[in-house]
């Protein structure tokens, strides 16, 4: 049965009551850690001496997976690999073309070359051995040479892999001493070699295949497998979890497809996507050139992903995945409003939503925030708490909608009456004066970080402030919608709190 929850307007005693489902866990994380590591061990044994495992997507901080599979921890894949830590090493791949372009990760706002160092640090901090960095698509770029020197000064081994004319279709050239044979041979020492990169298009697969060529010439029995979390191969093509992945990769023009090679070989339907299907005949030819025969009959065969066997509540995963599609739509709309260069991405996600019979109104916080805006006449926000309760807030002369929302939410969680003012106005006003008069800001209203700092300062002497501040961890996993695009500062605070945020594509006036 659905759980009862209330929408608190926190103004003029206006209260609406509606029904909604509570967030449920839908993924068995412990089972995943167990069976996924077992599957990788089996694949290592299949080839004998060594396995090159291409990791598509994120090894850690996989927030997309945690959103569509409630119960999946963002670092689950890394935790799984920890069970194989002593027999594995990591190669980080970066394209020389991305170094030259100063390509930036959209989610972190840092360049790919900086992310290589970040990734290395993160892996080493949890005990993994990062053996080297491979620079692909190298063609004498000066920026790549400079970056190599920087890495080597840090004690990092660096290898070059070169641009091969006609890659990936010129199999005869690729599978020769003038193709893969010209690449540096990457020295490895452990049976499992994890190949990862800051982002797509870095050349991870080519590095793996190049290594197979060199290992074979040296008499080493080495194999290749791919770890691609999505689409989930053993879920239906139009399953909400797979649809959510298509929405997430709309900017890459990825399309989920039935694996025709798998169906032909086994008579079984398996979900894959266009890039893997398009490249498989080439891969097959390369495998035959290296080994004499291909170990795989389909792109699905290459994968080791066991995530589809670990859903404990499919309905919960479906609901979470549908919510993710809507979130991606809002994200794309806001990007369009800011940058104006992703209209096709917006159209694609809109089509996905139509096919999945989803509307923006299906996101409960969207409806609540809009109702509050219509009621108050000011930009508003809404948060759905873990128990289904929805709290709203509006812009005021003192606070922005996100700062007011956090205060309202933690007051509710702490059992503090909504009329109690945690931060007195005579404390807020001097901060506003500093922002406008001394720092030459245009917006006097306090942001979320400023409100939280003020709250922390008061918590030593004010019991209500202390109780409210202690509720912040309970916001993790909650959903928020704002009727106006929030500042970067506010967005970062919500991210740090683990809150899922969407905004209407409306710029502040």
VENGIRA-V888268 format. One record per backbone hydrogen bond with DSSP energy under -1.0 kcal/mol. NH is the residue of the N-H (numbers start at 1). CO is the residue of the C=O. Records with the same first field share a line. If there is no record, write none. Layout:
NH=CO / CO
//
This chain:
3=20
5=18
7=16
8=390
9=14
14=11
16=7
18=5
20=3
26=70
27=70
28=310
29=27
32=28
33=29
34=30
35=31
36=32
37=33
38=34
39=35
40=36
41=37
42=38
43=39
44=40
45=41
46=42
48=44
49=221
50=221
51=191
52=223
53=193
54=225
55=195
56=227
62=74
63=61
66=62
67=63
68=64
69=65
72=69
76=73
79=75
80=76
81=77
82=78
83=80
84=81
85=82
87=84
88=85
89=192
90=129
91=194
92=132
93=196
94=134
96=136
99=95
100=96
101=97
103=98
105=110
109=105
112=103
115=111
116=112
118=114
119=115
120=116
121=117
122=118
123=119
124=120
125=121
127=124
128=123
131=90
132=90
133=157
134=92
135=159
136=94
138=161
145=141
146=142
147=143
148=144
149=145
150=146
151=147
152=148
153=149
155=152
156=151
159=133
161=135
163=138
167=164
169=166
170=166
171=169
174=170
175=171
176=174
179=176
180=174
181=176
182=179
183=180
184=160
192=87
193=51
194=89
195=53
196=91
207=203
208=204
209=205
210=206
211=207
212=208
213=209
214=210
215=211
216=212
217=213
218=214
219=216
220=215
223=50
225=52
226=302
227=54
235=232
239=236
243=239
244=240
245=241
246=242
247=243
248=244
249=245
250=247
252=249
254=249
257=272
259=270
263=259
264=260
265=261
266=262
267=263
271=233
272=257
274=255
277=273
278=274
279=275
280=276
283=279
284=280
285=281
286=282
287=283
288=284
289=285
290=286
291=287
292=288
303=300
304=226
309=306
310=307
312=26
313=26
317=313
318=314
319=315
320=316
321=317
322=318
323=319
324=320
325=321
326=322
327=323
328=324
329=325
330=326
331=327
332=328
333=329
334=330
335=331
336=332
337=333
338=334
339=335
346=342
347=343
348=344
349=345
350=346
351=347
352=348
353=349
354=350
355=351
356=352
357=354
358=353
362=359
363=360
366=363
367=363
368=364
369=365
370=366
371=367
372=368
373=369
374=370
375=371
376=372
377=373
381=393
382=481
383=391
384=479
385=389
388=385
390=6
391=383
392=8
393=381
395=379
396=399
400=446
404=400
405=401
406=402
407=403
408=404
409=405
410=406
411=407
412=408
413=409
414=410
415=412
416=411
420=417
427=424
428=424
429=425
432=428
433=429
434=430
435=431
436=432
437=433
438=434
439=434
441=435
446=398
451=447
452=448
453=449
454=450
455=451
456=452
457=453
458=454
459=455
461=458
462=458
466=462
467=463
468=464
469=465
470=466
471=468
472=469
474=471
475=472
476=473
477=498
478=475
479=384
480=500
481=382
482=502
483=380
485=506
491=487
492=488
493=489
494=490
495=491
496=492
497=493
498=495
499=494
500=478
502=480
504=482
506=504
//
